[in-house]
Amino acid sequence: MEQAFGSRSAHGPVRSGHASAMSLTVARGPLGRDPAGRFNFTAKPPTGAVLLWDPVPHRVRAFLGGEAVVDSTHAKLLHETGHLPVYYFPEADLRQDLLEPSERTTHCPHKGEASYRTIRAGGRVAENAVWAYRDPLGPAFFLAAHAALYWDRVDAWFVEDEQVFGHPRDPYHRIDVYRTTRRIRVSLNGEELADSVRAKLLDETGLPPRFYLPAEDVRMELLEPSPTHTRCAYKGLASYWHVRVGGELHDDLAWTYPEPIGDGRDVGELICFFQERSDLEIDGVPQERPRTQWSR
């Protein structure tokens, strides 16, 4: 069973949090593989997918080698069960002179057969960076005459004149930050990592609530800097820490946003622990570890 819907709610955006998996189509979001809520139909991957084809009211550009590969005011966002949203563009808005056919093809059971093209621009080559469904399956008919680009195979993306990072921003994605005086305690294997009544609760679409803590309330002697960095489309560049407990190193268990953007400004320089891999207590009540893509 596949269902396709054609436009955004008339009531406006209903609007990742971390790394690259933040949208209504992933994790606990309504179109994720393990949604927190329920629809009035039961089709779920791998037997079915919900596709949402949404108009984008912005100018979107992608650059490779200093050349605009696409420049469009008619982009669409494809939301698909279990995937981040993807920009699709009318073929007329792509620089066809920068594209050359590829022999690569793939098959999607929900959309059909995809063909690929390579970009050559400004002395740079991005192999198989553009794909299109020339003859899409019936429920995905709207994909015809449109093409998409792999986000990380071009140099830069711009929405209007602002450079954007990570992945397309989801208009249905929302972040709310609340101060809380509830006692937040984080531990691992019985060792306390943090204890605070000055936390900020970050509630983000499709993700578990995250508690961000002042460094003064964290046992920083247990944290070791990590070389890992990830970029959130909504909060900016995150830096990580390993945690060493009982002689064992737990990789990338905590993170912070040193110079946050947008919705991340309220948690700048505060520290958050993956409660998927540590133990969280709220006012003395142990919380169940959530299951997400960061569980191990």
C-alpha positions in Angstrom: 0.0 0.0 0.0 1.3 3.4 -0.9 -0.2 6.8 -0.3 0.8 10.1 -1.8 -0.3 13.5 -0.6 0.2 16.7 -2.5 0.6 19.7 -0.3 1.4 21.1 3.1 -1.3 21.6 5.7 -3.3 24.8 5.3 -2.6 25.5 8.9 1.1 26.0 8.1 4.2 24.0 9.3 3.4 21.5 12.0 8.2 21.8 11.9 17.0 16.9 13.9 18.3 17.3 16.1 21.4 15.4 16.1 23.7 14.3 13.3 21.7 13.6 10.1 18.4 12.1 11.2 16.0 14.7 12.2 12.6 15.0 10.5 9.1 13.7 10.6 10.1 10.8 8.5 12.7 9.2 10.9 13.0 7.9 14.4 9.7 8.4 16.4 8.3 10.9 13.9 4.8 10.3 12.3 6.4 8.9 9.1 9.3 7.1 10.9 9.7 3.4 11.1 8.7 3.4 14.8 6.2 6.3 15.1 5.2 7.6 18.5 1.6 8.2 17.1 -0.6 6.2 14.9 -2.4 6.7 11.5 -5.7 5.1 10.6 -3.9 2.7 8.3 -1.3 0.1 9.1 1.0 -0.2 6.0 4.6 0.1 7.1 7.9 -0.6 5.4 9.0 -2.9 3.8 5.5 -3.5 2.5 4.5 0.1 2.0 5.6 3.7 2.2 3.9 7.1 2.6 5.2 9.7 0.1 4.5 13.4 0.7 5.3 15.8 -2.2 5.6 19.3 -0.9 6.2 22.6 -2.7 9.2 24.7 -1.5 8.5 28.4 -1.3 12.2 29.3 -1.5 15.0 29.7 -4.1 17.3 26.7 -3.8 20.8 26.4 -5.3 23.6 23.8 -5.3 27.2 24.5 -6.3 30.1 22.4 -7.5 33.4 23.9 -8.4 32.0 27.4 -8.1 29.2 26.7 -10.6 25.5 26.5 -9.9 24.4 23.0 -10.9 20.8 23.9 -10.0 19.1 27.2 -9.4 15.4 26.8 -8.8 12.3 28.6 -7.4 10.2 25.5 -8.1 11.8 22.9 -5.9 9.8 20.2 -4.1 10.5 18.3 -0.9 9.9 14.5 -1.0 9.1 13.1 2.4 9.2 9.3 2.5 8.7 6.8 5.3 12.0 6.3 7.1 14.0 8.8 5.1 15.1 12.4 5.5 13.4 14.8 3.1 15.0 15.3 -0.3 14.9 18.2 -2.7 13.6 17.5 -6.2 14.0 20.0 -9.0 12.3 20.4 -12.4 14.8 19.2 -15.1 14.6 22.6 -16.7 16.2 24.1 -13.6 19.4 21.9 -13.8 22.4 22.9 -15.8 22.1 20.1 -18.3 25.4 21.1 -19.9 27.1 20.1 -16.7 25.6 16.6 -16.6 26.5 13.4 -18.4 24.7 10.1 -18.4 25.8 7.3 -16.1 25.3 3.5 -16.4 24.2 3.3 -12.8 20.5 2.4 -12.1 18.7 1.5 -8.9 15.2 0.2 -8.1 12.9 1.5 -5.4 9.7 -0.6 -4.7 7.8 2.6 -4.0 9.1 4.9 -6.7 10.4 2.8 -9.6 13.6 2.7 -11.6 16.2 5.5 -11.0 18.8 6.5 -13.6 21.9 8.6 -12.7 24.1 11.3 -14.1 27.5 12.6 -13.2 28.3 16.3 -12.7 31.3 17.9 -14.2 31.7 21.6 -13.1 34.6 23.9 -12.4 37.2 21.2 -12.8 35.3 19.0 -10.3 33.6 15.6 -10.9 30.8 14.2 -8.8 30.1 10.7 -10.0 26.4 9.5 -10.0 25.4 12.6 -8.0 22.1 13.2 -9.8 19.2 10.8 -10.0 15.8 10.8 -11.6 12.7 8.5 -12.0 12.0 8.9 -15.7 9.0 6.6 -15.6 7.9 6.5 -11.9 5.4 4.0 -10.5 1.8 5.2 -10.5 1.6 6.4 -6.8 4.8 8.4 -7.4 3.7 9.9 -10.7 4.7 13.4 -9.5 8.4 12.5 -9.7 8.3 12.6 -13.5 10.4 15.3 -15.1 12.2 16.0 -11.8 15.7 15.1 -10.5 17.5 15.1 -7.2 21.1 15.6 -6.0 23.0 13.8 -3.3 23.5 16.5 -0.7 27.2 15.7 0.1 28.4 15.3 -3.5 28.3 19.0 -4.2 30.2 21.8 -2.4 27.5 24.0 -1.0 23.8 24.5 -0.8 22.0 27.8 -0.5 18.3 28.6 0.4 17.8 32.1 -0.8 21.2 33.7 0.2 21.8 31.6 3.3 24.1 28.6 3.2 22.5 25.6 4.7 24.2 22.4 6.0 23.5 18.8 6.7 20.2 18.1 4.8 17.2 20.1 3.7 15.3 21.7 6.6 12.0 20.0 7.2 9.1 22.5 7.4 7.3 20.1 9.8 10.3 20.0 12.2 10.1 21.9 15.5 12.4 22.5 18.5 11.3 23.9 21.8 13.6 24.5 24.8 12.4 24.8 28.3 14.3 25.6 31.6 13.6 23.0 34.3 14.4 22.8 38.0 13.7 19.1 38.1 16.7 17.1 39.3 18.4 15.5 36.3 21.0 12.8 37.1 23.0 11.0 34.5 25.0 7.8 35.4 26.8 5.0 33.6 27.5 1.6 35.2 26.6 3.0 38.5 29.1 6.0 38.2 27.5 9.4 38.4 28.3 11.6 35.3 26.1 14.6 36.1 23.7 16.0 38.6 21.8 19.2 37.9 18.7 21.3 38.8 19.6 23.8 36.1 19.0 21.8 33.0 17.4 22.8 29.8 15.0 20.4 28.2 15.2 20.3 24.4 12.1 18.8 22.8 12.6 18.0 19.1 10.3 16.5 16.5 10.8 12.7 16.3 13.5 12.5 18.9 13.6 11.7 22.6 13.6 14.7 24.9 17.2 15.8 25.5 18.5 17.4 28.8 21.3 19.9 28.3 23.4 20.5 31.5 25.8 23.2 32.6 29.4 22.1 32.6 29.6 23.0 36.3 27.1 20.2 37.0 29.0 17.6 35.0 32.0 15.5 36.2 34.3 16.9 33.5 37.2 14.8 34.8 35.4 11.7 33.3 35.1 13.3 29.9 37.8 13.2 27.1 37.6 15.3 24.0 36.7 13.4 20.8 37.6 14.3 17.2 34.1 13.7 16.2 32.0 16.5 14.8 28.5 16.4 13.3 26.3 19.1 11.8 22.7 19.5 12.6 20.7 21.5 10.0 18.8 23.2 12.9 21.4 23.7 15.7 24.8 23.8 14.0 28.1 22.1 14.5 28.4 19.7 17.5 31.6 18.6 19.3 31.8 15.4 21.2 33.3 13.8 24.3 34.2 10.3 25.2 33.4 9.2 28.7 35.8 7.0 30.7 34.2 5.0 33.5 35.9 2.1 35.3 38.8 2.0 32.9 36.4 1.6 29.9 36.1 4.3 27.2 32.6 5.0 25.9 32.9 6.7 22.5 31.1 9.9 21.8 28.6 9.7 24.7 28.2 13.4 25.2 28.1 16.5 22.9 27.8 20.2 22.9 27.1 23.1 20.5 30.0 25.6 21.0 28.6 28.1 18.5 25.0 27.1 17.9 22.7 28.5 15.3 18.9 29.0 15.1 17.1 26.8 17.6 20.3 25.7 19.2 21.2 29.1 20.7 19.3 28.3 23.9 21.6 25.3 24.6 24.9 26.7 23.5 27.9 25.3 25.4 25.6 23.1 27.6 26.4 19.4 27.6 24.0 16.5 26.7 24.5 12.8 27.1 23.0 10.1 24.9 20.3 8.6 27.2 20.2 5.7 24.7 23.6 4.6 26.2 23.6 6.1 29.7 21.1 6.1 32.6 18.8 9.0 33.2 16.9 9.8 36.4 14.4 12.6 36.7 13.6 13.6 40.3 14.9 10.2 41.4 12.8 8.2 38.9 14.8 6.1 36.5 13.9 6.5 32.9 13.8 3.8 30.2 16.5 4.0 27.7 15.0 5.1 24.3 15.7 3.1 21.2 16.9 5.2 18.3 19.6 5.0 15.6 22.1 5.9 18.4 21.4 2.9 20.5 24.0 0.2 20.7 
